[in-house]
Amino acid sequence: MQRDRDFAALFRHQHNSDPAVGWDILANVFDFLFTPKNTVQPFQPMLIIHGRRSMIPADLSEDQLDRLKASLSEVSDPEYRARVGDILWLCRRNAAAAREAVTCYIASGQRLEDSEHWVPAIDRYERAVRLARQIEPKGELPGRVLRHIEERVLHYQGQDPLYFSLKALKLLDEFQYGNFSVLADIAGKIAASASAFGGFDRARRHYAVQAKLLRRAGRVPDAEDAMCAMAETFVTEAEAQERAGSFMGAHHFWQKAVNAFSDRPSLRSRLPELRGRLAAAGRKTLGEMKIASTGEVDISAEVEASRALVRGLPWDDAFFQLAVMTPLIDVTKLREATIERMQEFPLAPLIQGDVFDHAGRKIAVRPAIGSGDPKREEQAIEGFMDEQARVHRHFTVHAILAPAMRVLRDEHVIDDEAIEFVIRDSALVPESHLSLFVTGVRAGFQFDFSTALHLLVPQVENGLRHVLEQSDVVPRNIDADGVEDVWRLGRILDHEKLREIFDEDMLYELRTLMAGRLGPNLRNLIAHGLLNEQALNGEMGFYLWWVIVRLICLPTPGLAAFIERRRND
């Protein structure tokens, strides 16, 4: 037994066996969405859908709180004691329970600490220090937590492969604790190593925190050197993009380099050279752009309206506006329009249609109308619906999404931290998978939908299973020998519980884009390596990426708050 989710699963199982005892309350308590950065509300609802939400601490009755308090005398597990003690602090301002929670958060973090899966441990350390500062703003307790965090950074000496040290260093900087000079040197060591191996974003984030720590240590010239080194990573990454043949990607990083060098007086002499490289990449980018013909349709008004919707917004509002700025395909209307068109042109539906993939393989058949077989008739209608859906998606990408994306790219720094800020509360995203979702979403903002979808498509499938699990559905089969097989996407999308959570339009988009043989079928094509980079970077890849972004946003408090703000404007 280690984590809150483990406890939640155990208590749900107990509730199924003995529903009268109240195990369901414990399951809900350990299923709160843990947001340690939020000092006031560290436990958020796991789901917010259609104006309804799951439980939060404020929903607990006095009797339930009494029973939670009494349970502490019987349970020694630090994860359990940390969660219950924290809730007693939040609901009753029980300082003794809060002090015990701080100690138990450290113990639970130590047990969970794993440099490859770093989030659970650092989240508990972060909550420990923020809680300690609340109950003892001038006492010894915050220092004890911060001393432990510093010891962990010194233990790893920059050898942890991901972001544990980065997050720990940010906390130490925020709370102004530790040997800043030593900590800064560790941050610089990580940054230099990451840059040498092509991890430019990771390098930049460590250079940034190194500069802050160096300033706290009084080493101002060294801090400026760290910021210059961070600026140089944009040049290195732009050149790497050019060597890989992506001048569109290079153009983005040359622009970042120009901006970064402009901020550093010692580097400004190189600005003319960088602007020249930026212009050259811009000219070569034209050759990479894909042609989209709209015939006689003038989309200039839609393009400008799309830009106006996101222009000048703060990052989180702009991100959520992009996610919901245009409706998904209305399945009912699409079906009606398809049948109407089939009646208007009655000869086309009488002809069977063969469906080929990008490699020229025949992968499906759209039956002809008139066979008398209801199943084949429905398949025919679905095939023609997909043809109409392609027209809608083509227009949406070129007239609405692409113009808005370019405004966001021009106005915001879209890095891992920015993406994590807006999606980390998503009920679709398991905590341990957050970095994969972040990388996939960020790749889409770089118009690298090939990388984005290779990451996001399998993660979305797992995320939907995660959503079902939160609703007490077990999305896997277990045979007589106890061997488990997880459900595949088709079965997941067909489950009645998912239809309660997401509307039919979203499920249609996911089904046809990812798993429908008469549609793009991108999930299976990606899984079997049948699409090249050019095919995935087309409009269907862009559209699926956007649908996934919208799906990630749906169960987030951030989107709900954005919609409420927009309603009140």
MARLUM-124461 format. One record per residue (C-alpha): residue in three letters; x, y, z. Coordinates in steps of 0.001 Angstrom, whole numbers, plus 500000, padded with zeros to 6 digits. Each point is the difference from the previous one (the first is absolute). Layout:
<recs>
ALAXYZ
...
</recs>
This chain:
<recs>
MET500000500000500000
GLN501684503267498935
ARG497880502670498324
ASP496660501712500377
ARG498662498257496893
ASP500960496621501452
PHE497977500789503094
ALA497081501217497881
ALA499960496755498000
LEU500164497913503170
PHE497168501913501633
ARG497834499759496874
HIS500534496235500033
GLN499077499873503680
HIS496900502072499323
ASN498882497578497295
SER500305497155502520
ASP498497501830502977
PRO498121503157498894
ALA498495500766503412
VAL503277500802501775
GLY500872503266498231
TRP503022498910498002
ASP498724502185497144
ILE500760503145502044
LEU503594498872500467
ALA500219499172496287
ASN498895503554499171
VAL502407501511502542
PHE502938498244498342
ASP498697500780496509
PHE500216503789500408
LEU502095501638497287
PHE503239500866501819
THR501263503495499071
PRO502777500800502497
LYS500851503361498430
ASN496578501303501048
THR500449500873503669
VAL496341500829500590
GLN498422497101498117
PRO502542497182499628
PHE497225497470499355
GLN497859500708496951
PRO497071498022498560
MET501155497161497786
LEU497240500675497469
ILE497991503067498977
ILE497510499174497276
HIS496833501787498919
GLY499971502214503080
ARG500459497126502447
ARG503136499015501881
SER501365497188502110
MET500619500345503760
ILE502344502524501644
PRO500954500311503707
ALA497329502636500654
ASP497328497387499216
LEU500955497840502995
SER497562500081502911
GLU501031500513503625
ASP499260496354500717
GLN502180498888497086
LEU502822502260501197
ASP499698498514503512
ARG500302496498498553
LEU503024500993497929
LYS501690501444503085
ALA499260496833501991
SER501521497835497245
LEU503432501583500573
SER500388497986503187
GLU499681496796497981
VAL501977500715496792
SER503768500543499916
ASP500513500350496230
PRO501520503465499318
GLU498023500586496797
TYR496752499367501847
ARG500981502146502968
ALA501210502854497789
ARG496742500142498050
VAL497716499774503033
GLY502081502426502066
ASP500015502501497151
ILE496208499777499668
LEU499570500557503737
TRP502128503128499640
LEU498053501284497011
CYS496583499315501529
ARG500635500623503712
ARG503345501802500188
ASN501329497152502134
ALA503630501099500349
ALA501143496778501690
ALA498596497925497124
ALA501701502363497539
ARG503409499587501665
GLU499579496242499856
ALA498996500317496337
VAL503218501892499212
THR502111497248501539
CYS498007497314498185
TYR500206501793496644
ILE503793499858500297
ALA499877496298500907
SER497604499194497181
GLY502125502007497552
GLN503109498072501048
ARG498186496728499375
LEU498763501131496578
GLU503185501715498876
ASP501140498723496607
SER502023502156497626
GLU498268498424497002
HIS496526500644501466
TRP500719503162501928
VAL496653501784500281
PRO498361498138502944
ALA502930500544502350
ILE500640503653499206
ASP496268500747500211
ARG499973498724503570
TYR503131501967500874
GLU498434503129498512
ARG496774499570501970
ALA502047499360503143
VAL501873503287499734
ARG496941502056499073
LEU497989498487502835
ALA502907500511502437
ARG500183503676499043
GLN496272500372500682
ILE500083498571503504
GLU503477501238501024
PRO500896503009497833
LYS502906500853502305
GLY500533496626501627
GLU502446497148499540
LEU497731497711497959
PRO500384501639496533
GLY503771499905500362
ARG499882496292500773
VAL498118499321496766
LEU502229502268497922
ARG503115498413501507
HIS498704496607498855
ILE499343501316496474
GLU503510501465499816
GLU501478496705501193
ARG498230498172497174
VAL501427502392497409
LEU503472499518501450
HIS499440496249499990
TYR499323499878496239
GLN502764502495499088
GLY498257500691496687
GLN499855496336498981
ASP496197499655500096
PRO498884499657496364
LEU496821502108500000
TYR498660502882502096
PHE500171499049503685
SER502988502252500691
LEU498528502829497930
LYS496785500056501996
ALA501902499697503271
LEU502333502854499021
LYS497019502189499139
LEU498512499367503439
LEU503309500798501704
ASP500267503216498003
GLU496387500949500754
PHE500450499495503739
GLN503556501411499962
TYR501626497028501674
GLY503277498170499571
ASN503554500484498823
PHE499093501953496878
SER503452499839498481
VAL500212496201500239
LEU496429499558498789
ALA500643502323497052
ASP503020497969498945
ILE497870496832499995
ALA497365501745497846
GLY502708501096497565
LYS501422496478499846
ILE496571498608499031
ALA499459502763497445
ALA503337499453498273
SER499483496240499844
ALA496446500340498641
SER501133502441497311
ALA502850497709498939
PHE497537497156499407
GLY497386502092498180
GLY497659500571502957
PHE499810503714499314
ASP496758500740501792
ARG501201498175503116
ALA503273501904499762
ARG498242503359499792
ARG497853499304503030
HIS503058499073502082
TYR501989503022498768
ALA497100502229501073
VAL499890498664503552
GLN503804500024500144
ALA499993503732499231
LYS497520500664502836
LEU502067498014502484
LEU503206501720498928
ARG498412503394500615
ARG498975498863503483
ALA503614498918500550
GLY501219503453498946
ARG501686498648496865
VAL498380502474497611
PRO502524499669497118
ASP499635496216500113
ALA496220500406499899
GLU500339502030496816
ASP502213497270498519
ALA497253497451500747
MET497421502133498204
CYS502351500349497022
ALA500484496226499926
MET496225499606499996
ALA499741502382497034
GLU502637498006498107
THR497856496856500230
PHE497488501597497624
VAL502771500385497390
THR501118496412500494
GLU496430498715499694
ALA499300502109496902
GLU503105498603498310
ALA498968496453500986
GLN496569500581498419
GLU501644501170496790
ARG502255496952499862
ALA496878497856500399
GLY498416501788497027
SER497300501864501965
PHE500318503687499202
MET496571500642501464
GLY501276498730503362
ALA503292501865499525
HIS498149503252499322
HIS498250499688503361
PHE503264499544501896
TRP501837502732498073
GLN497230502359501092
LYS500426498830503586
ALA503747500548499680
VAL499477503570498744
ASN497715500741502945
ALA502378498439502528
PHE503099501756498609
SER498119503325500027
ASP499585499635503762
ARG503724499459500607
PRO502168503104499414
SER503149497915499596
LEU498432498052497111
ARG498345502784498033
SER502925500388497613
ARG498979496653498452
LEU496423501065499280
PRO500616500914496307
GLU501362496499499360
LEU497049498362501742
ARG497454502135498151
GLY501629498934496758
ARG499693496330500973
LEU496358500630500988
ALA499199501550496616
ALA501710497166498124
ALA498040497383501938
GLY496795501931499319
ARG500601499848496249
LYS500652496258500093
THR496916499436502177
LEU497798500879497019
GLY501147496834498267
GLU498811497887502949
MET496500501426500138
LYS497251497787498689
ILE497591501331497389
ALA496313500135500958
SER497599500932497222
THR496605501419500914
GLY498734500488496439
GLU497567502876499855
VAL499655500246503790
ASP501444503156501570
ILE501042499202503590
SER501655503333500779
ALA497160501104502298
GLU500173496758501998
VAL503783500267500226
GLU499859503522501436
ALA497178499098502388
SER502046497048501257
ARG503041502166500618
ALA497903502592501824
LEU498627497385502400
VAL503440499230501460
ARG501915503216499395
GLY501147501786503138
LEU498751497381502453
PRO502036498719502959
TRP501598496596499320
ASP497465497855501828
ASP497004501805498475
ALA501555499776496527
PHE500658496268500430
PHE496467499244501152
GLN498563502243497286
LEU501885497964497407
ALA498605496800501512
VAL496353501104499750
MET500048502672497316
THR497997497956497506
PRO497503497171500524
LEU500776496384499261
ILE498098498313497186
ASP496306499800500887
VAL499356496309499327
THR496227500366499698
LYS500260502844497491
LEU502790498219498107
ARG497861496900499606
GLU496985502034498848
ALA502096501942497487
THR501617496793498724
ILE496671498263499413
GLU498647503135498327
ARG503015500105497688
MET499631496293499188
GLN496403500660498989
GLU501037502995497935
PHE502624497960498120
PRO498469496471500018
LEU502449498314497612
ALA503158500368502134
PRO498682497963502960
LEU499254497098497650
ILE503718499508499336
GLN502240498149502443
GLY503015502014501132
ASP503446498607500814
VAL502020501685502750
PHE503805500201499694
ASP502595501170502500
HIS502996502288499364
ALA502109497021498877
GLY497439499023497363
ARG498701496943501860
LYS496297499237499782
ILE498855500023503628
ALA496195500144499882
VAL496935500028497770
ARG497149502458500157
PRO496974497910498980
ALA497504501185497455
ILE496492501025501016
GLY497211497616499013
SER501314496657501256
GLY497066499548502366
ASP502416499127502834
PRO499471502590502809
LYS503572499618501223
ARG501476500659496541
GLU497587502874499432
GLU501229501613503209
GLN503626499485498966
ALA499247501746496720
ILE498502502989501794
GLU502974500156502364
GLY502379499965497026
PHE498257502964498378
MET499852501771503372
ASP503774499698500198
GLU500371501652496612
GLN497941502948501227
ALA501956500057503254
ARG503252500363498070
VAL498675503168498356
HIS499056501436503398
ARG503398499140501489
HIS501866501473497042
PHE498160503310500405
THR500434500013503793
VAL503767499523499798
HIS500692502617497336
ALA497411502649500867
ILE499922499776503798
LEU502653497932501757
ALA503173500826498071
PRO499467503800500129
ALA499301499858503744
MET503044497787500617
ARG502276502501498293
VAL498736502795502251
LEU500672497894503105
ARG503504499165498765
ASP500729503697499353
GLU498661501272503306
HIS501016497341502527
VAL502988497948501135
ILE498554496505499614
ASP502344497784501970
ASP499495496966502224
GLU499242502137503020
ALA497291501929498161
ILE498365496789498745
GLU500206498300503389
PHE498332503004501619
VAL496823499593497912
ILE499665496202499778
ARG501379498524503209
ASP496555500068501669
SER498373498022497179
ALA498164496892501155
LEU501118498375496729
VAL503679500282500937
PRO501362497523502580
GLU502555501770502145
SER502829497682498997
HIS499293500600496286
LEU499878503801500181
SER503395500593498378
LEU499006497949496931
PHE496807502025499536
VAL501962503226500469
THR502574499031497369
GLY497301498928497533
VAL497959503173500378
ARG503096502177499705
ALA501127498187496829
GLY496654500879498427
PHE500597503677500676
GLN503219499584498014
PHE497901498541497128
ASP501795496692500565
PHE496850497900500015
SER501939496852499144
THR501810500075503346
ALA496923501295501801
LEU497724497182498865
HIS502527497238500554
LEU499993501123503642
LEU496387501053500498
VAL498017497301498189
PRO501025497116502303
GLN499912502307503023
VAL496422501059499209
GLU498952496346499745
ASN501512499375503430
GLY498532503264501293
LEU496496498896499014
ARG500553496760501903
HIS501116502175502919
VAL496742501985499798
LEU498015496754500087
GLU501963498816503011
GLN499074503193501845
SER496362499046499378
ASP500521496521501503
VAL500157498269496598
VAL502805497463499626
PRO501089500324496331
ARG501774496681499674
ASN499244496301499684
ILE501339497390502387
ASP500118496373498886
ALA499808496863502147
ASP503766500151500625
GLY499823503598501208
VAL501628501398496846
GLU498749503503499281
ASP499438501644496607
VAL499061503668499867
TRP497085501049497811
ARG500784501385496596
LEU498780503344498752
GLY496861498756498237
ARG498617498356503119
ILE500949502975502144
LEU498139502450497751
ASP496927497763499938
HIS499665499762503785
GLU496827501587501368
LYS501850501775502806
LEU502178501852497503
ARG496844501057498146
GLU498799501524503272
ILE503229501945500425
PHE500619501200496415
ASP497413501008497439
GLU499406498044496799
ASP501753502595497831
MET503304499500501855
LEU499659496221499880
TYR499280500159496247
GLU503126502077499389
LEU502164497623502021
ARG498480496888498444
THR500271501138496374
LEU503345501774500257
MET501769497313502015
ALA498318496643499463
GLY497477500122497154
ARG501173498034496960
LEU497869502151497707
GLY501532503136501530
PRO503582501192500549
ASN500612497060502423
LEU503078501771501342
ARG500342497974503191
ASN500533496733498142
LEU502113501527497242
ILE502325501572502580
ALA500167496816502084
HIS501118497968496981
GLY502410502632498673
LEU498104500412496720
LEU500100503802499808
ASN503029502126499267
GLU500728503388501533
GLN498530501929497066
ALA496661498183500223
LEU499693500586503754
ASN500862503674499654
GLY497004500521497713
GLU496623501439500846
MET498562496782501489
GLY502950499788502387
PHE499491503641500969
TYR496267499480500519
LEU500457496872502144
TRP502601501814502128
TRP497479502798500584
VAL497231497525500907
ILE502373498405502526
VAL500835503418501478
ARG496275500671500346
LEU499510496579501601
ILE502796500655502504
CYS498452503355500911
LEU496431498801500519
PRO500458498596503518
THR502128502896501341
PRO499131502681502548
GLY501913502468497803
LEU497658499581497035
ALA496946500212502256
ALA501333503265501453
PHE500772501359496515
ILE496482499235498767
GLU498558501701503072
ARG502143503108499403
ARG498958500108496352
ARG496338499632500992
ASN500314503002502312
ASP501820502203497477
</recs>
